[in-house]
Amino acid sequence: MTTMEYHNPVLLKEAVDGLDVNPNGVYVDVTFGGGGHSREILSRLDENGRLFAFDQDQDALKNKIDDDRFVLIHENFRYVKRFLRFHGVRQVDGVLADFGVSSHQFDVAERGFSTRFEANLDMRMNQQNELSAFHVVNEYDEEGLKQVLLQYGELRAAPAMARLIVEARKNGPIVTSGQLKEVLKKFLSPRYENKILAQIYQAIRIEVNQEVEVLKEFLQQTPEILKKGGRLSFISYHSLEDRLVKRFIRNGMFEGEPERDMFGRFEVPLKKVGGLIVPTEEEIKKNNRARSAKLRIAKKL
């Protein structure tokens, strides 16, 4: 399996350009995956540069790069500060993150991420986690399911879908993606089936992997681990993530506004660099999964 089969990196050049790589700097790629972004960063470092990468997915470890300047940490990036310190690093020159599910995870049927395959309900990015899609679908109460589908899938029909799932599982557990589709078929008109299914899967996946909590925990650590003038380069794929990233860059918070002084000024740790970057038509043609990608770049003040 080649790296590109594992995950075709989106906005590769743009994301790494955004880091404004210092050849002897220290960088972190918190979403290693197939290693595409990491290889590009390494190609811009000299022999004194260093790169740390994080990935919680066991499968990603097979793509480890054999390079003395590189360390791959098999952990969730919510622990970025802790594990960098463990390796004797307090501050870095740049952090790159590509928050998408890797193509590999979508393409391996038994992982249960893709709407294309009949598979057991799983969707765990870290196979050691106890919470899986099966637990969410079969054990959450109606209110819990409704919240997941509403908040993370932005599905207007969430209340009715939750009610139907709770009703259906009285006859026995919903074990596979096919069974879940069958339960929700009245909401899947042929014209919109793929779109609605993608929203349902996205909602369950975000809940299973605690993606929103993880992202918030991670973002809050970034000003601390960045050197002054250090860069962040973040690729998001759905509006939920992108809103959190955008707000955090703008005012260092996820909700509300920062406190202002008597002159109406407020201090924030980060400043955005340039505008929003999205893939070209050409890139989307080559890699359909790039179509919803949004790249934001910031630096520490």
C-alpha positions in Angstrom: 0.0 0.0 0.0 1.6 3.3 -1.0 1.2 6.5 0.9 -1.0 8.0 -1.9 -3.4 5.1 -1.7 -3.5 5.6 2.0 -4.4 9.3 1.8 -4.0 11.7 -1.0 -3.0 14.8 0.9 -5.2 17.8 0.3 -3.8 21.3 -0.3 -0.3 19.8 0.2 1.8 22.6 -1.0 -0.5 25.4 0.3 -0.7 23.9 3.8 3.1 23.5 4.1 3.8 26.9 2.5 1.5 28.3 5.2 4.1 27.1 7.9 6.8 29.3 6.3 9.3 26.5 7.2 12.5 27.5 8.9 15.0 24.9 7.7 16.4 24.2 11.1 13.1 24.6 13.0 10.9 22.1 14.9 7.5 21.2 13.5 4.5 19.1 14.4 2.2 17.3 12.0 -0.6 16.2 14.3 -2.5 14.2 11.7 0.2 12.0 10.1 -2.0 9.5 8.2 -0.2 8.5 5.0 2.6 11.0 5.8 2.2 13.2 2.7 2.3 16.5 4.6 5.1 15.2 6.8 7.3 14.2 3.8 6.8 17.7 2.4 7.8 19.4 5.6 10.9 17.1 5.9 11.9 18.0 2.3 12.1 21.7 3.5 14.2 21.0 6.7 18.0 20.8 6.8 19.8 18.2 9.0 19.2 20.2 12.2 15.4 20.5 11.6 13.0 18.1 13.5 9.5 16.9 12.9 7.2 15.2 15.3 4.0 13.6 14.0 0.9 12.2 15.8 -1.6 9.6 14.8 -3.8 7.4 17.0 -4.7 5.0 14.1 -2.7 1.8 14.3 -2.8 1.5 10.5 -1.0 4.8 10.1 2.1 3.4 11.9 2.8 1.3 8.8 3.6 4.6 6.9 6.4 5.7 9.4 9.2 7.6 7.7 12.7 6.3 8.2 14.5 9.6 8.9 16.6 10.6 11.9 14.9 14.0 12.1 11.4 12.4 12.4 9.5 11.0 15.4 6.0 9.4 15.1 3.9 9.4 18.3 1.1 6.9 18.4 -1.3 9.1 20.3 -4.4 11.3 19.9 -3.3 14.9 19.2 -5.4 16.1 22.2 -2.3 15.2 24.2 0.1 17.2 22.0 1.6 19.3 24.8 2.2 16.4 27.1 3.9 14.2 24.5 6.1 17.0 23.1 7.3 17.6 26.7 8.0 13.9 27.1 10.4 14.3 24.1 11.9 17.4 25.7 10.2 20.0 23.4 8.3 22.9 24.9 7.8 25.1 21.9 7.8 24.6 18.2 8.0 26.7 15.0 4.8 25.4 13.4 1.9 23.0 13.7 0.0 21.4 10.8 -3.3 19.6 11.0 -5.5 18.0 8.4 -8.7 17.2 10.3 -10.3 14.9 7.7 -10.8 11.2 7.9 -8.1 9.6 5.8 -9.0 8.0 2.5 -7.7 4.8 3.9 -10.2 4.8 6.7 -13.0 5.4 4.2 -11.7 2.7 1.9 -11.3 -0.2 4.4 -14.9 -1.5 4.6 -14.7 -3.1 8.0 -13.8 0.2 9.7 -17.4 1.3 9.0 -16.6 4.9 8.0 -18.0 4.7 4.5 -21.6 4.8 3.3 -20.5 2.7 0.3 -20.0 -0.6 2.1 -22.1 -2.9 4.2 -20.1 -3.2 7.4 -20.6 -3.5 11.2 -21.2 -0.1 12.9 -17.7 0.9 14.2 -16.2 4.2 13.1 -13.4 4.3 15.7 -10.3 6.1 14.7 -8.5 4.5 17.6 -9.4 0.8 17.6 -8.7 0.6 21.4 -11.6 3.0 22.2 -14.6 1.4 23.8 -17.2 3.7 22.3 -18.1 2.7 18.8 -20.9 3.5 16.4 -22.8 0.4 17.6 -22.9 1.8 21.1 -24.2 5.2 19.9 -26.9 3.8 17.7 -28.0 1.1 20.2 -27.4 2.6 23.6 -28.0 6.3 23.5 -31.5 7.4 24.5 -33.7 9.3 22.1 -32.7 12.7 23.3 -29.0 11.8 23.1 -29.4 10.5 19.5 -31.3 13.6 18.5 -28.6 15.9 19.8 -25.9 14.0 18.0 -27.7 14.1 14.7 -28.7 17.7 15.1 -25.5 19.2 16.3 -23.0 17.1 14.3 -25.0 16.2 11.2 -27.0 19.4 11.1 -30.0 17.2 10.1 -33.4 18.9 10.3 -35.1 15.5 10.6 -33.0 14.6 13.7 -35.9 14.3 16.2 -37.9 11.9 13.8 -34.7 9.9 13.0 -33.9 9.4 16.7 -37.4 8.3 17.4 -37.3 5.8 14.5 -33.9 4.3 15.7 -35.2 3.9 19.2 -38.4 2.2 17.9 -36.5 -0.1 15.6 -34.0 -1.4 18.1 -36.8 -2.8 20.3 -36.8 -5.7 17.8 -33.1 -6.3 18.3 -29.8 -4.4 18.0 -28.9 -2.5 14.8 -25.6 -4.1 13.9 -24.7 -3.1 10.4 -24.7 0.0 8.2 -27.2 -1.8 6.0 -29.6 -2.2 8.9 -29.2 1.4 9.8 -30.0 2.5 6.2 -33.1 0.2 6.3 -34.4 1.8 9.5 -33.9 5.3 8.1 -35.0 4.6 4.5 -38.0 7.0 4.6 -35.5 9.9 5.0 -33.3 8.7 2.1 -35.0 9.8 -1.1 -33.0 8.6 -4.1 -32.0 12.1 -5.1 -30.5 13.1 -1.7 -29.6 9.6 -0.3 -25.8 10.0 -0.5 -25.9 13.5 1.0 -28.2 12.6 3.9 -26.3 9.4 4.6 -23.0 11.3 4.7 -24.5 13.7 7.3 -25.8 10.8 9.4 -22.4 9.1 9.3 -20.5 12.3 10.0 -22.7 12.9 13.1 -22.1 9.4 14.5 -18.4 9.5 13.7 -17.9 12.9 15.4 -19.6 11.5 18.5 -17.7 8.2 18.5 -14.3 10.0 18.3 -15.2 13.0 20.4 -13.9 15.1 17.5 -15.3 18.4 18.8 -14.0 18.0 22.3 -10.6 16.8 20.9 -10.4 19.8 18.6 -11.1 22.3 21.3 -8.6 20.7 23.7 -6.0 20.7 21.0 -6.6 24.3 19.8 -6.4 25.6 23.4 -2.8 24.2 23.7 -1.5 25.7 20.4 -0.6 29.2 21.7 1.4 27.6 24.5 3.4 25.2 22.3 4.1 27.8 19.5 7.1 30.1 19.6 6.5 33.8 19.0 6.0 34.2 15.3 5.3 30.4 14.9 2.7 29.3 12.4 -0.5 27.2 12.5 -1.8 25.6 9.2 -5.1 23.9 9.6 -7.4 22.1 7.1 -11.0 21.5 8.1 -13.7 19.7 6.2 -17.0 20.5 7.8 -18.5 23.8 9.0 -18.4 22.7 12.7 -14.7 22.3 12.7 -14.0 25.3 10.5 -16.1 27.6 12.8 -14.2 26.5 15.9 -10.8 27.1 14.1 -11.9 30.4 12.8 -13.3 31.7 16.1 -10.2 30.5 18.0 -7.8 32.2 15.6 -9.9 35.4 15.8 -10.4 35.8 19.5 -8.8 32.9 21.3 -12.2 31.5 22.5 -15.0 29.3 21.1 -17.9 31.3 22.5 -18.5 34.8 23.7 -16.0 37.7 23.2 -12.7 38.4 24.9 -12.6 41.1 27.6 -11.7 44.5 26.3 -9.7 47.2 28.0 -11.1 50.8 28.5 -10.0 51.7 25.0 -12.0 48.7 23.5 -8.9 46.7 22.7 -8.4 43.1 23.5 -5.4 40.8 23.4 -5.5 37.5 21.5 -2.7 35.0 21.2 -3.0 34.5 17.4 -3.4 36.5 14.2 -4.6 35.2 10.9 -2.3 35.1 8.0 -3.9 35.7 4.6 -7.4 34.7 3.7 -9.3 31.4 3.5 -7.6 29.0 1.0 -9.7 26.3 -0.8 -8.6 23.7 -3.4 -8.5 24.5 -7.1 -11.0 22.9 -9.5 -8.1 20.8 -10.8 -7.3 19.4 -7.4 -11.0 18.6 -6.7 -11.1 16.7 -10.1 -8.2 14.6 -9.1 -9.4 14.1 -5.5 -13.1 14.4 -4.9 -12.6 14.5 -1.1 -10.8 17.8 -1.4 -14.1 19.6 -2.4 -15.0 20.7 1.1 -11.5 21.4 2.4 -10.8 24.9 3.9 -7.3 25.9 4.9 -6.7 28.7 7.5 -3.2 29.9 8.6 -2.3 31.9 11.7 0.7 33.0 13.6 1.5 33.6 17.2 1.8 37.2 18.2 
